[in-house]
Amino acid sequence: MLKRRGFRREHSETPLEFVKRISTDLNSPVPERVTELYYGNRFGCVPLQASHLSEIYDGLRQLRKRRG
């Protein structure tokens, strides 16, 4: 979704570095929140709850609506 809109992650960037770099252009907390949940799950063994998945899907839906 971000790639189609011209946002590309550099090979040397972590997901969090990428999100912080583009956050001003996106004007949305969604990508940073998704990355936070990913890091917690991937590296902190924090399971994703159904509420987290709903939050992610709702946020992505909002981004799609705004960006067309």
C-alpha positions in Angstrom: 0.0 0.0 0.0 2.8 2.5 0.9 4.9 1.4 -2.0 2.2 2.2 -4.5 2.0 5.7 -3.1 5.8 6.2 -3.6 7.0 5.4 -0.1 9.9 3.0 -0.4 11.9 1.6 2.5 15.7 1.8 2.1 17.5 -1.5 2.4 19.4 -0.2 5.5 16.2 1.0 7.2 14.4 -1.0 9.9 10.6 -0.9 9.7 10.5 1.6 12.6 13.1 3.9 11.0 11.1 3.8 7.8 7.8 4.7 9.5 9.4 7.5 11.4 10.8 8.9 8.2 7.5 8.9 6.4 5.1 9.7 9.3 5.0 13.5 8.5 3.9 12.8 5.0 1.3 10.3 6.1 -0.1 12.4 8.9 -1.5 9.2 10.5 -0.5 7.2 13.6 -1.5 3.9 11.9 1.8 2.8 10.4 3.7 3.5 13.6 1.1 1.6 15.6 1.2 -1.4 13.2 5.0 -1.4 13.5 4.8 -1.2 17.3 2.4 -4.2 17.4 4.7 -6.1 14.9 7.8 -5.5 17.1 6.0 -6.6 20.2 4.8 -9.8 18.6 8.0 -10.6 16.7 10.6 -9.7 19.2 8.8 -9.5 22.5 6.6 -12.5 22.1 3.5 -10.4 22.8 0.5 -12.2 21.2 -1.7 -10.1 18.9 -5.2 -9.9 20.3 -8.4 -9.7 18.2 -8.7 -6.0 19.3 -5.2 -5.3 17.8 -6.2 -6.9 14.5 -9.4 -4.8 14.4 -7.3 -1.7 15.1 -4.9 -2.5 12.3 -7.7 -3.3 9.7 -9.6 -0.2 10.7 -6.5 2.0 10.5 -5.5 0.6 7.1 -9.1 1.2 5.8 -8.9 4.8 6.9 -5.6 5.3 5.2 -6.9 3.8 1.9 -10.0 6.1 2.0 -7.8 9.2 2.6 -5.3 8.3 -0.1 -7.8 7.0 -2.7 
